[in-house]
Every structure is written in structure tokens, then in C-alpha cells.
Amino acid sequence: MDASKNGVAQETIQNAVRRGSKAMSKQEARQILGVTEKSTWDEISQRYNVLFERNAKSGSFYLQSKVHRAKECLEALHTERGQGPV
């Protein structure tokens, strides 16, 4: 993970803790990333990279954070199934 992605991850985690917000649903995460239940981890990861970089260029930190939270949600799900990142 490069420094900018790591910074967004830290900020997202800190904001979620401060707000006490509930976790993102799997359905919302899939909608944000534009993937389905049948998408592989590689497809999810590729979609995340495209959306994250697109929002980095347009300067939308809010959307970048949503994309990152969606990836985290689905990463946990795929890791539980033994299909996520190594």
C-alpha cells in the first residue's frame, strides 16, 4: 500500500471511531465499487484501484474514503472465505 492510500486508511479508521458509525453493509460496499456477490477478489481489487485513483485526481476525499471503506468491508468478507489478499 503506498503512502497516500495508507494515509486515507488511517483517516478513515479514525473518523469511523470518532463518529461511532456502524460498519458499511456488504450490499453498500458492492454498490460503491460496482461489483457483485460473484466478483473475485482480483476484480474487487482492480475496481478499488481505478476508483481510488480517479477520486485522488478529482480531489474528492469523501468519495475516496467511501471507496476505501467499501474495499475494507469486502476484504474482510473475502478473507473469511479464504479468497482475500494473502
N, C-alpha and C positions, 0 to 999 in steps of 0.2 A: 504494500500500500504506500503510495507516495505521500509526501508531507501534506499536500493540500487536502487529500482525502482523509488523512488521519486527523487533521485539524477539524474538518467537518464532523467526523465521527465523534470526537471529543465534545464539540459544541452541542451536537445533537443529544448526546447522553446527558450532559449537564443540564440542558434545557428540559429534558424529559423528567429528570429527577426534581428540578426546581418546581415544575408545574404539577408534578404528581400525576401526570396523564397516564391513562391506561394504554396498554400496548396496541399497536396497529393490528387490525384483523388481517388474516391471510387474504381475504377477498379484496380488501382495500389495497394491500400490498401488490397483488396481482394486477389490479386496475391501474395503479400508478405506473408500474413497469410495463404494462401491456403484454402480459404473459398469461398462460392458462395453467390449470392444475397439472396438465400433462407436459409442461415445459421442463426441459432438463436443466440441471444446474448451469451448464455451459451457456444455454440460451438466456437464462436469467442474468448471469454474469455479464454477458455481452450487451444485453439490453441496458443493464445498470451503467456500464461504462459509457455507452452512447449518450444516455440521458444525463448522466452526471457531468460529462464534458460539455454537452450542449448548454446546460444551465450554468456552468462555470464561465462560459464565454458570454452569455447574455446577462450575467450578473445577478441571477435570481437565487439568493442564498436560501430562501424559503423552499423553493422547488427542489433545490439541491438537497436540502435536509430531508424532505419528504421521500425523494428517491433513495437516499441513503437508508432511511428508516425502513423503507419497503424491502430493500435488499437484506437488511439485518433480520427482518421478520421471516423472510423466505429462506434465508441461510440457516436459521435455527431449525426450521421445519425440515429442510433437506438433510441437515446434519443428523437429526434424529433418525431419519430413514436410511442413513449411511450413504447418501447421494451427494452431500455437500462438499465444500472445499476440504482439502486434506490438511 
